[in-house]
Amino acid sequence: MGQFEIVETIFNSESPLKKEELVTSIDLHSSSIEADIKNCLQKGYIEKTERGYVVAKDFDERKLESMRPKTIDDLTSDE
């Protein structure tokens, strides 16, 4: 869940975000955010630049939606 929140926050940002900005905008402990940033980097969702984190060049809204955590209703619906 933390990975989605990190990628979504960066995706919706107008400019690169630093780790500290992610910590203040996401309601998770900083160590959890650090671990999720590392996982997002390894999976190629985000990239680190001199100015902060940005989404990977090939990352689009479709990929973001595929990461969205499923709700109980999503999992139990017939569609």
PDB file with SEQRES, HELIX, SHEET and CRYST1 records, atoms N, CA, C and O in Angstrom:
SEQRES   1 A   79  MET GLY GLN PHE GLU ILE VAL GLU THR ILE PHE ASN SER          
SEQRES   2 A   79  GLU SER PRO LEU LYS LYS GLU GLU LEU VAL THR SER ILE          
SEQRES   3 A   79  ASP LEU HIS SER SER SER ILE GLU ALA ASP ILE LYS ASN          
SEQRES   4 A   79  CYS LEU GLN LYS GLY TYR ILE GLU LYS THR GLU ARG GLY          
SEQRES   5 A   79  TYR VAL VAL ALA LYS ASP PHE ASP GLU ARG LYS LEU GLU          
SEQRES   6 A   79  SER MET ARG PRO LYS THR ILE ASP ASP LEU THR SER ASP          
SEQRES   7 A   79  GLU                                                          
HELIX    1 AA1 GLY A    2  PHE A   11  1                                  10    
HELIX    2 AA2 LYS A   19  SER A   25  1                                   7    
HELIX    3 AA3 SER A   30  LYS A   43  1                                  14    
HELIX    4 AA4 GLU A   61  MET A   67  1                                   7    
HELIX    5 AA5 ILE A   72  THR A   76  1                                   5    
SHEET    1 AA1 2 ILE A  46  THR A  49  0                                        
SHEET    2 AA1 2 GLY A  52  VAL A  55 -1                                        
CRYST1    1.000    1.000    1.000  90.00  90.00  90.00 P 1           1          
ATOM      1  N   MET A   1       0.825  -1.188   0.000  1.00  0.00           N  
ATOM      2  CA  MET A   1       0.000   0.000   0.000  1.00  0.00           C  
ATOM      3  C   MET A   1       0.870   1.253   0.000  1.00  0.00           C  
ATOM      4  O   MET A   1       0.542   2.226  -0.678  1.00  0.00           O  
ATOM      5  N   GLY A   2       1.962   1.246   0.739  1.00  0.00           N  
ATOM      6  CA  GLY A   2       2.841   2.401   0.782  1.00  0.00           C  
ATOM      7  C   GLY A   2       3.447   2.721  -0.567  1.00  0.00           C  
ATOM      8  O   GLY A   2       3.627   3.888  -0.915  1.00  0.00           O  
ATOM      9  N   GLN A   3       3.765   1.678  -1.329  1.00  0.00           N  
ATOM     10  CA  GLN A   3       4.343   1.905  -2.653  1.00  0.00           C  
ATOM     11  C   GLN A   3       3.364   2.671  -3.535  1.00  0.00           C  
ATOM     12  O   GLN A   3       3.759   3.606  -4.233  1.00  0.00           O  
ATOM     13  N   PHE A   4       2.097   2.285  -3.509  1.00  0.00           N  
ATOM     14  CA  PHE A   4       1.104   2.989  -4.316  1.00  0.00           C  
ATOM     15  C   PHE A   4       1.012   4.450  -3.898  1.00  0.00           C  
ATOM     16  O   PHE A   4       0.987   5.338  -4.751  1.00  0.00           O  
ATOM     17  N   GLU A   5       0.962   4.709  -2.594  1.00  0.00           N  
ATOM     18  CA  GLU A   5       0.843   6.089  -2.114  1.00  0.00           C  
ATOM     19  C   GLU A   5       2.044   6.932  -2.538  1.00  0.00           C  
ATOM     20  O   GLU A   5       1.889   8.097  -2.904  1.00  0.00           O  
ATOM     21  N   ILE A   6       3.227   6.350  -2.487  1.00  0.00           N  
ATOM     22  CA  ILE A   6       4.428   7.071  -2.901  1.00  0.00           C  
ATOM     23  C   ILE A   6       4.372   7.391  -4.384  1.00  0.00           C  
ATOM     24  O   ILE A   6       4.576   8.536  -4.787  1.00  0.00           O  
ATOM     25  N   VAL A   7       4.096   6.379  -5.195  1.00  0.00           N  
ATOM     26  CA  VAL A   7       4.064   6.589  -6.644  1.00  0.00           C  
ATOM     27  C   VAL A   7       2.941   7.555  -7.021  1.00  0.00           C  
ATOM     28  O   VAL A   7       3.131   8.414  -7.882  1.00  0.00           O  
ATOM     29  N   GLU A   8       1.782   7.425  -6.391  1.00  0.00           N  
ATOM     30  CA  GLU A   8       0.664   8.324  -6.692  1.00  0.00           C  
ATOM     31  C   GLU A   8       1.017   9.770  -6.338  1.00  0.00           C  
ATOM     32  O   GLU A   8       0.717  10.687  -7.104  1.00  0.00           O  
ATOM     33  N   THR A   9       1.644   9.975  -5.197  1.00  0.00           N  
ATOM     34  CA  THR A   9       2.025  11.321  -4.774  1.00  0.00           C  
ATOM     35  C   THR A   9       3.026  11.934  -5.750  1.00  0.00           C  
ATOM     36  O   THR A   9       2.897  13.098  -6.130  1.00  0.00           O  
ATOM     37  N   ILE A  10       4.019  11.151  -6.151  1.00  0.00           N  
ATOM     38  CA  ILE A  10       5.016  11.640  -7.110  1.00  0.00           C  
ATOM     39  C   ILE A  10       4.368  11.873  -8.468  1.00  0.00           C  
ATOM     40  O   ILE A  10       4.643  12.879  -9.124  1.00  0.00           O  
ATOM     41  N   PHE A  11       3.509  10.951  -8.893  1.00  0.00           N  
ATOM     42  CA  PHE A  11       2.831  11.056 -10.189  1.00  0.00           C  
ATOM     43  C   PHE A  11       2.012  12.342 -10.277  1.00  0.00           C  
ATOM     44  O   PHE A  11       1.999  13.005 -11.315  1.00  0.00           O  
ATOM     45  N   ASN A  12       1.334  12.691  -9.193  1.00  0.00           N  
ATOM     46  CA  ASN A  12       0.463  13.869  -9.182  1.00  0.00           C  
ATOM     47  C   ASN A  12       1.192  15.174  -8.880  1.00  0.00           C  
ATOM     48  O   ASN A  12       0.584  16.244  -8.899  1.00  0.00           O  
ATOM     49  N   SER A  13       2.475  15.093  -8.606  1.00  0.00           N  
ATOM     50  CA  SER A  13       3.250  16.286  -8.282  1.00  0.00           C  
ATOM     51  C   SER A  13       3.683  17.017  -9.551  1.00  0.00           C  
ATOM     52  O   SER A  13       3.964  16.400 -10.579  1.00  0.00           O  
ATOM     53  N   GLU A  14       3.728  18.323  -9.456  1.00  0.00           N  
ATOM     54  CA  GLU A  14       4.160  19.164 -10.580  1.00  0.00           C  
ATOM     55  C   GLU A  14       5.679  19.147 -10.745  1.00  0.00           C  
ATOM     56  O   GLU A  14       6.195  19.451 -11.820  1.00  0.00           O  
ATOM     57  N   SER A  15       6.392  18.789  -9.676  1.00  0.00           N  
ATOM     58  CA  SER A  15       7.854  18.809  -9.707  1.00  0.00           C  
ATOM     59  C   SER A  15       8.394  17.623  -8.904  1.00  0.00           C  
ATOM     60  O   SER A  15       7.644  16.988  -8.163  1.00  0.00           O  
ATOM     61  N   PRO A  16       9.686  17.321  -9.046  1.00  0.00           N  
ATOM     62  CA  PRO A  16      10.268  16.215  -8.275  1.00  0.00           C  
ATOM     63  C   PRO A  16      10.074  16.428  -6.773  1.00  0.00           C  
ATOM     64  O   PRO A  16      10.056  17.559  -6.288  1.00  0.00           O  
ATOM     65  N   LEU A  17       9.928  15.320  -6.052  1.00  0.00           N  
ATOM     66  CA  LEU A  17       9.725  15.390  -4.602  1.00  0.00           C  
ATOM     67  C   LEU A  17      10.901  14.761  -3.867  1.00  0.00           C  
ATOM     68  O   LEU A  17      11.405  13.710  -4.260  1.00  0.00           O  
ATOM     69  N   LYS A  18      11.322  15.407  -2.813  1.00  0.00           N  
ATOM     70  CA  LYS A  18      12.369  14.859  -1.952  1.00  0.00           C  
ATOM     71  C   LYS A  18      11.720  13.929  -0.928  1.00  0.00           C  
ATOM     72  O   LYS A  18      10.514  13.987  -0.689  1.00  0.00           O  
ATOM     73  N   LYS A  19      12.550  13.070  -0.328  1.00  0.00           N  
ATOM     74  CA  LYS A  19      12.046  12.115   0.660  1.00  0.00           C  
ATOM     75  C   LYS A  19      11.297  12.830   1.779  1.00  0.00           C  
ATOM     76  O   LYS A  19      10.245  12.366   2.220  1.00  0.00           O  
ATOM     77  N   GLU A  20      11.830  13.945   2.234  1.00  0.00           N  
ATOM     78  CA  GLU A  20      11.199  14.685   3.331  1.00  0.00           C  
ATOM     79  C   GLU A  20       9.796  15.162   2.949  1.00  0.00           C  
ATOM     80  O   GLU A  20       8.892  15.179   3.784  1.00  0.00           O  
ATOM     81  N   GLU A  21       9.625  15.546   1.694  1.00  0.00           N  
ATOM     82  CA  GLU A  21       8.305  15.984   1.225  1.00  0.00           C  
ATOM     83  C   GLU A  21       7.325  14.812   1.186  1.00  0.00           C  
ATOM     84  O   GLU A  21       6.140  14.976   1.476  1.00  0.00           O  
ATOM     85  N   LEU A  22       7.822  13.642   0.828  1.00  0.00           N  
ATOM     86  CA  LEU A  22       6.965  12.452   0.831  1.00  0.00           C  
ATOM     87  C   LEU A  22       6.550  12.095   2.252  1.00  0.00           C  
ATOM     88  O   LEU A  22       5.398  11.735   2.496  1.00  0.00           O  
ATOM     89  N   VAL A  23       7.491  12.194   3.188  1.00  0.00           N  
ATOM     90  CA  VAL A  23       7.194  11.876   4.589  1.00  0.00           C  
ATOM     91  C   VAL A  23       6.111  12.803   5.129  1.00  0.00           C  
ATOM     92  O   VAL A  23       5.225  12.355   5.856  1.00  0.00           O  
ATOM     93  N   THR A  24       6.168  14.089   4.782  1.00  0.00           N  
ATOM     94  CA  THR A  24       5.166  15.022   5.306  1.00  0.00           C  
ATOM     95  C   THR A  24       3.810  14.882   4.621  1.00  0.00           C  
ATOM     96  O   THR A  24       2.787  15.240   5.204  1.00  0.00           O  
ATOM     97  N   SER A  25       3.787  14.369   3.396  1.00  0.00           N  
ATOM     98  CA  SER A  25       2.507  14.283   2.686  1.00  0.00           C  
ATOM     99  C   SER A  25       1.839  12.915   2.780  1.00  0.00           C  
ATOM    100  O   SER A  25       0.673  12.773   2.412  1.00  0.00           O  
ATOM    101  N   ILE A  26       2.558  11.910   3.264  1.00  0.00           N  
ATOM    102  CA  ILE A  26       1.989  10.560   3.386  1.00  0.00           C  
ATOM    103  C   ILE A  26       1.978  10.183   4.857  1.00  0.00           C  
ATOM    104  O   ILE A  26       2.968  10.379   5.562  1.00  0.00           O  
ATOM    105  N   ASP A  27       0.877   9.650   5.314  1.00  0.00           N  
ATOM    106  CA  ASP A  27       0.708   9.321   6.730  1.00  0.00           C  
ATOM    107  C   ASP A  27       1.301   7.946   7.052  1.00  0.00           C  
ATOM    108  O   ASP A  27       0.585   7.022   7.439  1.00  0.00           O  
ATOM    109  N   LEU A  28       2.613   7.831   6.887  1.00  0.00           N  
ATOM    110  CA  LEU A  28       3.341   6.618   7.247  1.00  0.00           C  
ATOM    111  C   LEU A  28       4.632   7.033   7.951  1.00  0.00           C  
ATOM    112  O   LEU A  28       5.097   8.162   7.793  1.00  0.00           O  
ATOM    113  N   HIS A  29       5.198   6.130   8.717  1.00  0.00           N  
ATOM    114  CA  HIS A  29       6.460   6.397   9.400  1.00  0.00           C  
ATOM    115  C   HIS A  29       7.574   6.552   8.368  1.00  0.00           C  
ATOM    116  O   HIS A  29       7.549   5.902   7.322  1.00  0.00           O  
ATOM    117  N   SER A  30       8.541   7.404   8.658  1.00  0.00           N  
ATOM    118  CA  SER A  30       9.607   7.686   7.692  1.00  0.00           C  
ATOM    119  C   SER A  30      10.391   6.437   7.304  1.00  0.00           C  
ATOM    120  O   SER A  30      10.837   6.328   6.161  1.00  0.00           O  
ATOM    121  N   SER A  31      10.569   5.491   8.227  1.00  0.00           N  
ATOM    122  CA  SER A  31      11.304   4.266   7.875  1.00  0.00           C  
ATOM    123  C   SER A  31      10.506   3.414   6.887  1.00  0.00           C  
ATOM    124  O   SER A  31      11.089   2.759   6.024  1.00  0.00           O  
ATOM    125  N   SER A  32       9.191   3.420   7.008  1.00  0.00           N  
ATOM    126  CA  SER A  32       8.347   2.700   6.048  1.00  0.00           C  
ATOM    127  C   SER A  32       8.429   3.351   4.676  1.00  0.00           C  
ATOM    128  O   SER A  32       8.499   2.663   3.657  1.00  0.00           O  
ATOM    129  N   ILE A  33       8.421   4.666   4.653  1.00  0.00           N  
ATOM    130  CA  ILE A  33       8.510   5.385   3.387  1.00  0.00           C  
ATOM    131  C   ILE A  33       9.864   5.134   2.733  1.00  0.00           C  
ATOM    132  O   ILE A  33       9.938   4.943   1.519  1.00  0.00           O  
ATOM    133  N   GLU A  34      10.933   5.133   3.523  1.00  0.00           N  
ATOM    134  CA  GLU A  34      12.265   4.843   2.977  1.00  0.00           C  
ATOM    135  C   GLU A  34      12.298   3.457   2.342  1.00  0.00           C  
ATOM    136  O   GLU A  34      12.833   3.290   1.246  1.00  0.00           O  
ATOM    137  N   ALA A  35      11.734   2.470   3.019  1.00  0.00           N  
ATOM    138  CA  ALA A  35      11.713   1.104   2.488  1.00  0.00           C  
ATOM    139  C   ALA A  35      10.882   1.029   1.212  1.00  0.00           C  
ATOM    140  O   ALA A  35      11.270   0.360   0.254  1.00  0.00           O  
ATOM    141  N   ASP A  36       9.744   1.713   1.198  1.00  0.00           N  
ATOM    142  CA  ASP A  36       8.888   1.697   0.008  1.00  0.00           C  
ATOM    143  C   ASP A  36       9.527   2.454  -1.157  1.00  0.00           C  
ATOM    144  O   ASP A  36       9.355   2.061  -2.310  1.00  0.00           O  
ATOM    145  N   ILE A  37      10.257   3.525  -0.876  1.00  0.00           N  
ATOM    146  CA  ILE A  37      10.987   4.232  -1.935  1.00  0.00           C  
ATOM    147  C   ILE A  37      12.003   3.286  -2.560  1.00  0.00           C  
ATOM    148  O   ILE A  37      12.123   3.212  -3.783  1.00  0.00           O  
ATOM    149  N   LYS A  38      12.727   2.569  -1.722  1.00  0.00           N  
ATOM    150  CA  LYS A  38      13.729   1.617  -2.220  1.00  0.00           C  
ATOM    151  C   LYS A  38      13.070   0.567  -3.114  1.00  0.00           C  
ATOM    152  O   LYS A  38      13.589   0.249  -4.184  1.00  0.00           O  
ATOM    153  N   ASN A  39      11.930   0.031  -2.680  1.00  0.00           N  
ATOM    154  CA  ASN A  39      11.209  -0.964  -3.483  1.00  0.00           C  
ATOM    155  C   ASN A  39      10.724  -0.370  -4.801  1.00  0.00           C  
ATOM    156  O   ASN A  39      10.810  -1.020  -5.844  1.00  0.00           O  
ATOM    157  N   CYS A  40      10.218   0.856  -4.761  1.00  0.00           N  
ATOM    158  CA  CYS A  40       9.744   1.513  -5.986  1.00  0.00           C  
ATOM    159  C   CYS A  40      10.890   1.749  -6.965  1.00  0.00           C  
ATOM    160  O   CYS A  40      10.717   1.606  -8.175  1.00  0.00           O  
ATOM    161  N   LEU A  41      12.052   2.109  -6.444  1.00  0.00           N  
ATOM    162  CA  LEU A  41      13.228   2.291  -7.299  1.00  0.00           C  
ATOM    163  C   LEU A  41      13.632   0.967  -7.940  1.00  0.00           C  
ATOM    164  O   LEU A  41      13.917   0.910  -9.136  1.00  0.00           O  
ATOM    165  N   GLN A  42      13.656  -0.099  -7.136  1.00  0.00           N  
ATOM    166  CA  GLN A  42      14.047  -1.415  -7.644  1.00  0.00           C  
ATOM    167  C   GLN A  42      13.074  -1.932  -8.697  1.00  0.00           C  
ATOM    168  O   GLN A  42      13.484  -2.591  -9.652  1.00  0.00           O  
ATOM    169  N   LYS A  43      11.799  -1.637  -8.528  1.00  0.00           N  
ATOM    170  CA  LYS A  43      10.783  -2.106  -9.479  1.00  0.00           C  
ATOM    171  C   LYS A  43      10.671  -1.208 -10.708  1.00  0.00           C  
ATOM    172  O   LYS A  43       9.948  -1.533 -11.650  1.00  0.00           O  
ATOM    173  N   GLY A  44      11.380  -0.084 -10.704  1.00  0.00           N  
ATOM    174  CA  GLY A  44      11.376   0.805 -11.857  1.00  0.00           C  
ATOM    175  C   GLY A  44      10.172   1.722 -11.943  1.00  0.00           C  
ATOM    176  O   GLY A  44       9.894   2.270 -13.010  1.00  0.00           O  
ATOM    177  N   TYR A  45       9.447   1.903 -10.837  1.00  0.00           N  
ATOM    178  CA  TYR A  45       8.294   2.800 -10.833  1.00  0.00           C  
ATOM    179  C   TYR A  45       8.724   4.263 -10.794  1.00  0.00           C  
ATOM    180  O   TYR A  45       8.107   5.122 -11.423  1.00  0.00           O  
ATOM    181  N   ILE A  46       9.799   4.534 -10.039  1.00  0.00           N  
ATOM    182  CA  ILE A  46      10.285   5.902  -9.869  1.00  0.00           C  
ATOM    183  C   ILE A  46      11.784   5.944 -10.146  1.00  0.00           C  
ATOM    184  O   ILE A  46      12.458   4.914 -10.191  1.00  0.00           O  
ATOM    185  N   GLU A  47      12.284   7.157 -10.329  1.00  0.00           N  
ATOM    186  CA  GLU A  47      13.712   7.388 -10.526  1.00  0.00           C  
ATOM    187  C   GLU A  47      14.148   8.518  -9.604  1.00  0.00           C  
ATOM    188  O   GLU A  47      13.365   9.409  -9.276  1.00  0.00           O  
ATOM    189  N   LYS A  48      15.410   8.464  -9.190  1.00  0.00           N  
ATOM    190  CA  LYS A  48      15.958   9.526  -8.346  1.00  0.00           C  
ATOM    191  C   LYS A  48      16.747  10.490  -9.225  1.00  0.00           C  
ATOM    192  O   LYS A  48      17.588  10.074 -10.022  1.00  0.00           O  
ATOM    193  N   THR A  49      16.468  11.775  -9.071  1.00  0.00           N  
ATOM    194  CA  THR A  49      17.202  12.816  -9.791  1.00  0.00           C  
ATOM    195  C   THR A  49      17.869  13.726  -8.766  1.00  0.00           C  
ATOM    196  O   THR A  49      17.679  13.559  -7.561  1.00  0.00           O  
ATOM    197  N   GLU A  50      18.640  14.675  -9.240  1.00  0.00           N  
ATOM    198  CA  GLU A  50      19.281  15.632  -8.330  1.00  0.00           C  
ATOM    199  C   GLU A  50      18.250  16.462  -7.573  1.00  0.00           C  
ATOM    200  O   GLU A  50      18.507  16.902  -6.452  1.00  0.00           O  
ATOM    201  N   ARG A  51      17.098  16.673  -8.173  1.00  0.00           N  
ATOM    202  CA  ARG A  51      16.057  17.520  -7.565  1.00  0.00           C  
ATOM    203  C   ARG A  51      15.063  16.735  -6.719  1.00  0.00           C  
ATOM    204  O   ARG A  51      14.279  17.338  -5.986  1.00  0.00           O  
ATOM    205  N   GLY A  52      15.075  15.405  -6.800  1.00  0.00           N  
ATOM    206  CA  GLY A  52      14.141  14.583  -6.038  1.00  0.00           C  
ATOM    207  C   GLY A  52      13.686  13.390  -6.850  1.00  0.00           C  
ATOM    208  O   GLY A  52      14.308  13.032  -7.851  1.00  0.00           O  
ATOM    209  N   TYR A  53      12.600  12.777  -6.417  1.00  0.00           N  
ATOM    210  CA  TYR A  53      12.071  11.585  -7.082  1.00  0.00           C  
ATOM    211  C   TYR A  53      11.028  11.969  -8.122  1.00  0.00           C  
ATOM    212  O   TYR A  53      10.209  12.861  -7.903  1.00  0.00           O  
ATOM    213  N   VAL A  54      11.074  11.279  -9.254  1.00  0.00           N  
ATOM    214  CA  VAL A  54      10.099  11.452 -10.333  1.00  0.00           C  
ATOM    215  C   VAL A  54       9.633  10.064 -10.760  1.00  0.00           C  
ATOM    216  O   VAL A  54      10.304   9.069 -10.490  1.00  0.00           O  
ATOM    217  N   VAL A  55       8.481  10.000 -11.428  1.00  0.00           N  
ATOM    218  CA  VAL A  55       8.040   8.704 -11.947  1.00  0.00           C  
ATOM    219  C   VAL A  55       8.935   8.325 -13.120  1.00  0.00           C  
ATOM    220  O   VAL A  55       9.499   9.190 -13.791  1.00  0.00           O  
ATOM    221  N   ALA A  56       9.056   7.028 -13.355  1.00  0.00           N  
ATOM    222  CA  ALA A  56       9.864   6.541 -14.469  1.00  0.00           C  
ATOM    223  C   ALA A  56       9.282   7.050 -15.782  1.00  0.00           C  
ATOM    224  O   ALA A  56       8.083   7.312 -15.883  1.00  0.00           O  
ATOM    225  N   LYS A  57      10.129   7.185 -16.768  1.00  0.00           N  
ATOM    226  CA  LYS A  57       9.705   7.752 -18.054  1.00  0.00           C  
ATOM    227  C   LYS A  57       8.568   6.975 -18.706  1.00  0.00           C  
ATOM    228  O   LYS A  57       7.709   7.567 -19.359  1.00  0.00           O  
ATOM    229  N   ASP A  58       8.556   5.656 -18.536  1.00  0.00           N  
ATOM    230  CA  ASP A  58       7.516   4.833 -19.174  1.00  0.00           C  
ATOM    231  C   ASP A  58       6.314   4.582 -18.266  1.00  0.00           C  
ATOM    232  O   ASP A  58       5.447   3.773 -18.597  1.00  0.00           O  
ATOM    233  N   PHE A  59       6.256   5.268 -17.126  1.00  0.00           N  
ATOM    234  CA  PHE A  59       5.167   5.062 -16.170  1.00  0.00           C  
ATOM    235  C   PHE A  59       4.003   5.975 -16.532  1.00  0.00           C  
ATOM    236  O   PHE A  59       4.180   7.185 -16.681  1.00  0.00           O  
ATOM    237  N   ASP A  60       2.811   5.394 -16.674  1.00  0.00           N  
ATOM    238  CA  ASP A  60       1.638   6.183 -17.045  1.00  0.00           C  
ATOM    239  C   ASP A  60       0.483   5.910 -16.083  1.00  0.00           C  
ATOM    240  O   ASP A  60       0.611   5.131 -15.138  1.00  0.00           O  
ATOM    241  N   GLU A  61      -0.642   6.564 -16.343  1.00  0.00           N  
ATOM    242  CA  GLU A  61      -1.803   6.441 -15.452  1.00  0.00           C  
ATOM    243  C   GLU A  61      -2.335   5.010 -15.404  1.00  0.00           C  
ATOM    244  O   GLU A  61      -2.829   4.571 -14.365  1.00  0.00           O  
ATOM    245  N   ARG A  62      -2.240   4.286 -16.507  1.00  0.00           N  
ATOM    246  CA  ARG A  62      -2.693   2.894 -16.546  1.00  0.00           C  
ATOM    247  C   ARG A  62      -1.878   2.034 -15.569  1.00  0.00           C  
ATOM    248  O   ARG A  62      -2.433   1.201 -14.853  1.00  0.00           O  
ATOM    249  N   LYS A  63      -0.568   2.244 -15.549  1.00  0.00           N  
ATOM    250  CA  LYS A  63       0.284   1.500 -14.620  1.00  0.00           C  
ATOM    251  C   LYS A  63      -0.019   1.892 -13.178  1.00  0.00           C  
ATOM    252  O   LYS A  63      -0.019   1.048 -12.282  1.00  0.00           O  
ATOM    253  N   LEU A  64      -0.275   3.176 -12.966  1.00  0.00           N  
ATOM    254  CA  LEU A  64      -0.620   3.630 -11.621  1.00  0.00           C  
ATOM    255  C   LEU A  64      -1.895   2.945 -11.144  1.00  0.00           C  
ATOM    256  O   LEU A  64      -1.947   2.456 -10.015  1.00  0.00           O  
ATOM    257  N   GLU A  65      -2.919   2.903 -11.986  1.00  0.00           N  
ATOM    258  CA  GLU A  65      -4.185   2.268 -11.605  1.00  0.00           C  
ATOM    259  C   GLU A  65      -4.014   0.771 -11.355  1.00  0.00           C  
ATOM    260  O   GLU A  65      -4.709   0.203 -10.512  1.00  0.00           O  
ATOM    261  N   SER A  66      -3.106   0.133 -12.070  1.00  0.00           N  
ATOM    262  CA  SER A  66      -2.886  -1.302 -11.857  1.00  0.00           C  
ATOM    263  C   SER A  66      -2.240  -1.572 -10.497  1.00  0.00           C  
ATOM    264  O   SER A  66      -2.322  -2.687  -9.983  1.00  0.00           O  
ATOM    265  N   MET A  67      -1.604  -0.564  -9.918  1.00  0.00           N  
ATOM    266  CA  MET A  67      -0.984  -0.695  -8.596  1.00  0.00           C  
ATOM    267  C   MET A  67      -1.967  -0.431  -7.463  1.00  0.00           C  
ATOM    268  O   MET A  67      -1.716  -0.816  -6.320  1.00  0.00           O  
ATOM    269  N   ARG A  68      -3.084   0.221  -7.770  1.00  0.00           N  
ATOM    270  CA  ARG A  68      -4.028   0.648  -6.731  1.00  0.00           C  
ATOM    271  C   ARG A  68      -4.479  -0.560  -5.908  1.00  0.00           C  
ATOM    272  O   ARG A  68      -4.904  -1.571  -6.468  1.00  0.00           O  
ATOM    273  N   PRO A  69      -4.387  -0.454  -4.571  1.00  0.00           N  
ATOM    274  CA  PRO A  69      -4.857  -1.554  -3.724  1.00  0.00           C  
ATOM    275  C   PRO A  69      -6.344  -1.812  -3.952  1.00  0.00           C  
ATOM    276  O   PRO A  69      -7.129  -0.876  -4.106  1.00  0.00           O  
ATOM    277  N   LYS A  70      -6.715  -3.064  -3.972  1.00  0.00           N  
ATOM    278  CA  LYS A  70      -8.109  -3.455  -4.193  1.00  0.00           C  
ATOM    279  C   LYS A  70      -8.888  -3.372  -2.884  1.00  0.00           C  
ATOM    280  O   LYS A  70      -8.375  -3.710  -1.817  1.00  0.00           O  
ATOM    281  N   THR A  71     -10.136  -2.917  -2.986  1.00  0.00           N  
ATOM    282  CA  THR A  71     -11.025  -2.903  -1.828  1.00  0.00           C  
ATOM    283  C   THR A  71     -11.737  -4.254  -1.744  1.00  0.00           C  
ATOM    284  O   THR A  71     -11.675  -5.048  -2.682  1.00  0.00           O  
ATOM    285  N   ILE A  72     -12.397  -4.507  -0.647  1.00  0.00           N  
ATOM    286  CA  ILE A  72     -13.183  -5.734  -0.497  1.00  0.00           C  
ATOM    287  C   ILE A  72     -14.238  -5.802  -1.590  1.00  0.00           C  
ATOM    288  O   ILE A  72     -14.463  -6.863  -2.172  1.00  0.00           O  
ATOM    289  N   ASP A  73     -14.890  -4.671  -1.873  1.00  0.00           N  
ATOM    290  CA  ASP A  73     -15.911  -4.637  -2.928  1.00  0.00           C  
ATOM    291  C   ASP A  73     -15.317  -4.996  -4.287  1.00  0.00           C  
ATOM    292  O   ASP A  73     -15.937  -5.721  -5.065  1.00  0.00           O  
ATOM    293  N   ASP A  74     -14.108  -4.486  -4.575  1.00  0.00           N  
ATOM    294  CA  ASP A  74     -13.447  -4.823  -5.841  1.00  0.00           C  
ATOM    295  C   ASP A  74     -13.205  -6.328  -5.946  1.00  0.00           C  
ATOM    296  O   ASP A  74     -13.399  -6.928  -7.003  1.00  0.00           O  
ATOM    297  N   LEU A  75     -12.786  -6.913  -4.854  1.00  0.00           N  
ATOM    298  CA  LEU A  75     -12.438  -8.332  -4.861  1.00  0.00           C  
ATOM    299  C   LEU A  75     -13.654  -9.245  -4.915  1.00  0.00           C  
ATOM    300  O   LEU A  75     -13.564 -10.370  -5.407  1.00  0.00           O  
ATOM    301  N   THR A  76     -14.794  -8.769  -4.413  1.00  0.00           N  
ATOM    302  CA  THR A  76     -15.983  -9.623  -4.369  1.00  0.00           C  
ATOM    303  C   THR A  76     -16.985  -9.336  -5.472  1.00  0.00           C  
ATOM    304  O   THR A  76     -17.986 -10.043  -5.592  1.00  0.00           O  
ATOM    305  N   SER A  77     -16.736  -8.313  -6.282  1.00  0.00           N  
ATOM    306  CA  SER A  77     -17.691  -7.997  -7.352  1.00  0.00           C  
ATOM    307  C   SER A  77     -17.570  -9.013  -8.483  1.00  0.00           C  
ATOM    308  O   SER A  77     -16.517  -9.622  -8.677  1.00  0.00           O  
ATOM    309  N   ASP A  78     -18.667  -9.188  -9.231  1.00  0.00           N  
ATOM    310  CA  ASP A  78     -18.703 -10.154 -10.328  1.00  0.00           C  
ATOM    311  C   ASP A  78     -18.104  -9.602 -11.613  1.00  0.00           C  
ATOM    312  O   ASP A  78     -17.871 -10.355 -12.558  1.00  0.00           O  
ATOM    313  N   GLU A  79     -17.856  -8.318 -11.662  1.00  0.00           N  
ATOM    314  CA  GLU A  79     -17.354  -7.693 -12.896  1.00  0.00           C  
ATOM    315  C   GLU A  79     -15.903  -7.973 -13.100  1.00  0.00           C  
ATOM    316  O   GLU A  79     -15.321  -7.524 -14.087  1.00  0.00           O  
TER     317      GLU A  79                                                      
END                                                                             
